[in-house]
Amino acid sequence: MTIPQYADLRSAIDDICQAWCQANGYTDPFCRNGEWWAFPPHSVMPVQIKTVMGADCYYPVKIGPLTLTIWPDGTLASALE
């Protein structure tokens, strides 16, 4: 598995949220008050990404020399799995 590299945490979170949404059919992800939201397939009302993502949805990323695991809702996981 290739771990993608980013210049900063914000761009990593944006990309991970976009990738998760695309893989799961969600559209138009956005952040409001520190929480990530997106529209489920065939829906007109957004949901919080953290309420619908599975427990196995983690994405390791490199930010500079540091490697982190980010959940699709933009939070950091406790350790690489």
N, CA, C and O of each residue as an XYZ file, in Angstrom:
324
protein
N       0.842     -1.182      0.000
C       0.000      0.000      0.000
C       0.885      1.243      0.000
O       1.809      1.358      0.805
N       0.601      2.148     -0.888
C       1.328      3.407     -0.950
C       0.642      4.429     -0.055
O      -0.566      4.642     -0.167
N       1.405      5.063      0.834
C       0.846      6.068      1.734
C       1.028      7.434      1.088
O       2.162      7.847      0.847
N      -0.070      8.153      0.799
C       0.042      9.463      0.159
C       0.682     10.501      1.080
O       0.539     10.432      2.301
N       1.379     11.451      0.491
C       2.063     12.506      1.245
C       1.394     13.850      0.980
O       1.030     14.160     -0.154
N       1.238     14.641      2.032
C       0.595     15.957      1.950
C       1.482     17.009      2.608
O       2.323     16.700      3.453
N       1.273     18.241      2.204
C       2.039     19.350      2.767
C       1.533     19.745      4.150
O       2.312     20.179      4.999
N       0.230     19.596      4.378
C      -0.334     19.990      5.670
C      -1.545     19.129      6.016
O      -2.072     18.404      5.173
N      -1.972     19.226      7.273
C      -3.067     18.399      7.766
C      -4.384     18.726      7.073
O      -5.169     17.824      6.779
N      -4.632     19.992      6.814
C      -5.891     20.386      6.162
C      -6.054     19.735      4.795
O      -7.124     19.211      4.484
N      -5.005     19.761      3.974
C      -5.124     19.155      2.646
C      -5.279     17.641      2.745
O      -5.954     17.041      1.909
N      -4.666     17.008      3.750
C      -4.829     15.566      3.941
C      -6.274     15.242      4.316
O      -6.867     14.317      3.761
N      -6.838     15.995      5.249
C      -8.218     15.761      5.681
C      -9.185     15.981      4.529
O     -10.089     15.173      4.318
N      -9.008     17.059      3.785
C      -9.886     17.336      2.634
C      -9.860     16.179      1.642
O     -10.906     15.736      1.167
N      -8.661     15.693      1.332
C      -8.520     14.624      0.345
C      -9.122     13.306      0.851
O      -9.780     12.592      0.093
N      -8.896     12.987      2.122
C      -9.443     11.748      2.694
C     -10.969     11.796      2.705
O     -11.624     10.814      2.357
N     -11.537     12.932      3.103
C     -13.004     13.068      3.099
C     -13.557     12.913      1.688
O     -14.555     12.223      1.482
N     -12.914     13.549      0.723
C     -13.345     13.437     -0.675
C     -13.266     11.979     -1.153
O     -14.191     11.480     -1.793
N     -12.156     11.307     -0.837
C     -11.965      9.916     -1.279
C     -13.016      8.995     -0.668
O     -13.575      8.141     -1.357
N     -13.288      9.170      0.642
C     -14.292      8.333      1.287
C     -15.671      8.580      0.679
O     -16.403      7.634      0.387
N     -16.019      9.842      0.492
C     -17.321     10.179     -0.080
C     -17.477      9.586     -1.475
O     -18.520      9.021     -1.803
N     -16.451      9.716     -2.280
C     -16.494      9.181     -3.636
C     -16.658      7.655     -3.617
O     -17.437      7.106     -4.396
N     -15.935      6.982     -2.742
C     -15.998      5.520     -2.656
C     -17.355      5.026     -2.154
O     -17.763      3.906     -2.461
N     -18.050      5.857     -1.385
C     -19.319      5.443     -0.785
C     -20.537      6.128     -1.383
O     -21.644      5.969     -0.869
N     -20.358      6.884     -2.455
C     -21.483      7.497     -3.147
C     -22.017      8.771     -2.515
O     -23.089      9.242     -2.894
N     -21.292      9.334     -1.560
C     -21.716     10.586     -0.922
C     -21.212     11.764     -1.749
O     -20.190     11.661     -2.428
N     -21.933     12.884     -1.689
C     -21.561     14.042     -2.497
C     -21.441     15.303     -1.651
O     -21.946     15.377     -0.531
N     -20.767     16.276     -2.213
C     -20.636     17.621     -1.651
C     -20.219     17.657     -0.179
O     -20.914     18.277      0.626
N     -19.100     17.008      0.203
C     -18.679     17.070      1.597
C     -18.313     18.503      1.991
O     -17.760     19.264      1.197
N     -18.636     18.846      3.238
C     -18.291     20.181      3.738
C     -18.059     20.099      5.241
O     -18.526     19.174      5.907
N     -17.332     21.077      5.763
C     -17.032     21.127      7.186
C     -17.798     22.294      7.805
O     -17.710     23.426      7.329
N     -18.539     22.013      8.855
C     -19.265     23.054      9.587
C     -19.000     22.856     11.071
O     -19.270     21.789     11.624
N     -18.468     23.894     11.712
C     -18.147     23.854     13.151
C     -17.257     22.665     13.513
O     -17.437     22.041     14.558
N     -16.308     22.362     12.648
C     -15.362     21.288     12.922
C     -15.869     19.883     12.650
O     -15.162     18.912     12.919
N     -17.077     19.756     12.122
C     -17.661     18.444     11.801
C     -17.830     18.325     10.286
O     -18.281     19.261      9.626
N     -17.460     17.159      9.744
C     -17.605     16.930      8.310
C     -18.959     16.312      8.003
O     -19.400     15.380      8.676
N     -19.608     16.842      6.979
C     -20.933     16.416      6.538
C     -20.884     16.111      5.045
O     -20.007     16.605      4.336
N     -21.822     15.299      4.569
C     -21.960     15.017      3.139
C     -23.379     14.510      2.875
O     -24.093     14.106      3.791
N     -23.761     14.543      1.610
C     -25.095     14.079      1.209
C     -25.026     12.614      0.797
O     -24.275     12.272     -0.117
N     -25.800     11.732      1.456
C     -25.842     10.322      1.057
C     -26.420     10.181     -0.356
O     -27.049     11.107     -0.868
N     -26.205      9.023     -0.979
C     -26.773      8.806     -2.313
C     -28.296      9.011     -2.309
O     -28.993      8.526     -1.418
N     -28.788      9.718     -3.292
C     -30.228      9.966     -3.493
C     -30.874     10.674     -2.302
O     -32.033     10.410     -1.983
N     -30.147     11.556     -1.653
C     -30.669     12.248     -0.475
C     -30.561     13.760     -0.652
O     -29.713     14.250     -1.398
N     -31.425     14.485      0.038
C     -31.390     15.947     -0.019
C     -30.964     16.540      1.324
O     -30.885     17.760      1.466
N     -30.690     15.683      2.308
C     -30.293     16.146      3.629
C     -28.925     15.569      3.982
O     -28.745     14.353      3.921
N     -27.951     16.413      4.352
C     -26.618     15.891      4.678
C     -26.595     15.173      6.022
O     -27.442     15.409      6.884
N     -25.603     14.285      6.183
C     -25.381     13.584      7.446
C     -23.925     13.778      7.860
O     -23.064     14.046      7.021
N     -23.655     13.641      9.158
C     -22.277     13.701      9.620
C     -21.557     12.451      9.155
O     -22.044     11.336      9.341
N     -20.405     12.640      8.555
C     -19.652     11.503      8.039
C     -19.315     10.525      9.158
O     -19.374      9.314      8.949
N     -18.963     11.025     10.344
C     -18.570     10.117     11.424
C     -19.709      9.212     11.889
O     -19.453      8.176     12.503
N     -20.954      9.579     11.612
C     -22.077      8.737     12.031
C     -22.361      7.601     11.049
O     -23.081      6.664     11.394
N     -21.820      7.661      9.851
C     -22.115      6.639      8.848
C     -20.906      5.837      8.397
O     -21.064      4.815      7.728
N     -19.705      6.275      8.745
C     -18.524      5.528      8.300
C     -18.347      4.281      9.146
O     -18.734      4.249     10.314
N     -17.770      3.274      8.559
C     -17.509      2.033      9.282
C     -16.267      2.144     10.147
O     -15.423      3.013      9.929
N     -16.161      1.264     11.121
C     -15.018      1.270     12.036
C     -13.713      0.911     11.333
O     -12.635      1.215     11.845
N     -13.792      0.276     10.182
C     -12.581     -0.133      9.467
C     -12.139      0.888      8.413
O     -11.293      0.575      7.575
N     -12.684      2.068      8.442
C     -12.348      3.114      7.475
C     -11.240      4.004      8.005
O     -11.518      5.062      8.570
N     -10.016      3.607      7.839
C      -8.901      4.447      8.235
C      -7.950      4.597      7.063
O      -7.820      3.692      6.238
N      -7.291      5.734      6.991
C      -6.421      6.063      5.875
C      -5.089      6.589      6.394
O      -5.031      7.712      6.894
N      -4.012      5.803      6.287
C      -2.712      6.336      6.688
C      -2.237      7.384      5.683
O      -2.380      7.202      4.474
N      -1.678      8.468      6.183
C      -1.134      9.533      5.334
C       0.180     10.016      5.924
O       0.430      9.870      7.121
N       1.019     10.596      5.067
C       2.253     11.232      5.523
C       2.089     12.738      5.389
O       1.634     13.242      4.362
N       2.464     13.438      6.439
C       2.462     14.895      6.410
C       3.878     15.295      6.791
O       4.272     15.214      7.955
N       4.641     15.730      5.783
C       6.058     15.966      6.019
C       6.696     14.641      6.426
O       6.451     13.626      5.774
N       7.507     14.619      7.483
C       8.143     13.368      7.912
C       7.255     12.526      8.837
O       7.670     11.450      9.267
N       6.054     12.993      9.147
C       5.163     12.342     10.106
C       4.131     11.485      9.383
O       3.587     11.907      8.363
N       3.854     10.287      9.896
C       2.809      9.430      9.342
C       1.672      9.339     10.354
O       1.892      8.998     11.517
N       0.454      9.644      9.904
C      -0.736      9.630     10.744
C      -1.806      8.775     10.098
O      -1.736      8.477      8.905
N      -2.794      8.382     10.881
C      -3.975      7.716     10.340
C      -5.158      8.641     10.570
O      -5.409      9.075     11.694
N      -5.882      8.940      9.501
C      -7.009      9.863      9.553
C      -8.296      9.106      9.238
O      -8.360      8.351      8.268
N      -9.308      9.312     10.056
C     -10.635      8.778      9.770
C     -11.285      9.665      8.713
O     -10.907     10.831      8.593
N     -12.240      9.165      7.949
C     -12.869      9.975      6.913
C     -13.567     11.233      7.422
O     -13.822     12.152      6.643
N     -13.879     11.290      8.716
C     -14.509     12.502      9.235
C     -13.484     13.564      9.619
O     -13.851     14.620     10.135
N     -12.211     13.295      9.374
C     -11.165     14.269      9.636
C     -10.485     14.137     10.976
O      -9.539     14.877     11.244
N     -10.923     13.226     11.837
C     -10.265     13.047     13.116
C      -9.070     12.110     12.976
O      -8.964     11.352     12.012
N      -8.186     12.179     13.948
C      -6.999     11.343     13.914
C      -7.242     10.050     14.668
O      -7.843     10.056     15.742
N      -6.778      8.944     14.109
C      -6.879      7.662     14.796
C      -5.780      7.581     15.855
O      -4.795      8.317     15.784
N      -5.943      6.704     16.822
C      -4.979      6.620     17.914
C      -3.659      5.974     17.490
O      -2.620      6.272     18.078
N      -3.675      5.100     16.489
C      -2.435      4.445     16.051
C      -2.639      3.873     14.651
O      -3.767      3.668     14.202
N      -1.526      3.622     13.977
C      -1.594      2.947     12.680
C      -1.991      1.506     12.919
O      -1.509      0.862     13.850
N      -2.872      1.008     12.071
C      -3.295     -0.392     12.219
C      -2.713     -1.214     11.104
O      -2.946     -2.421     11.040
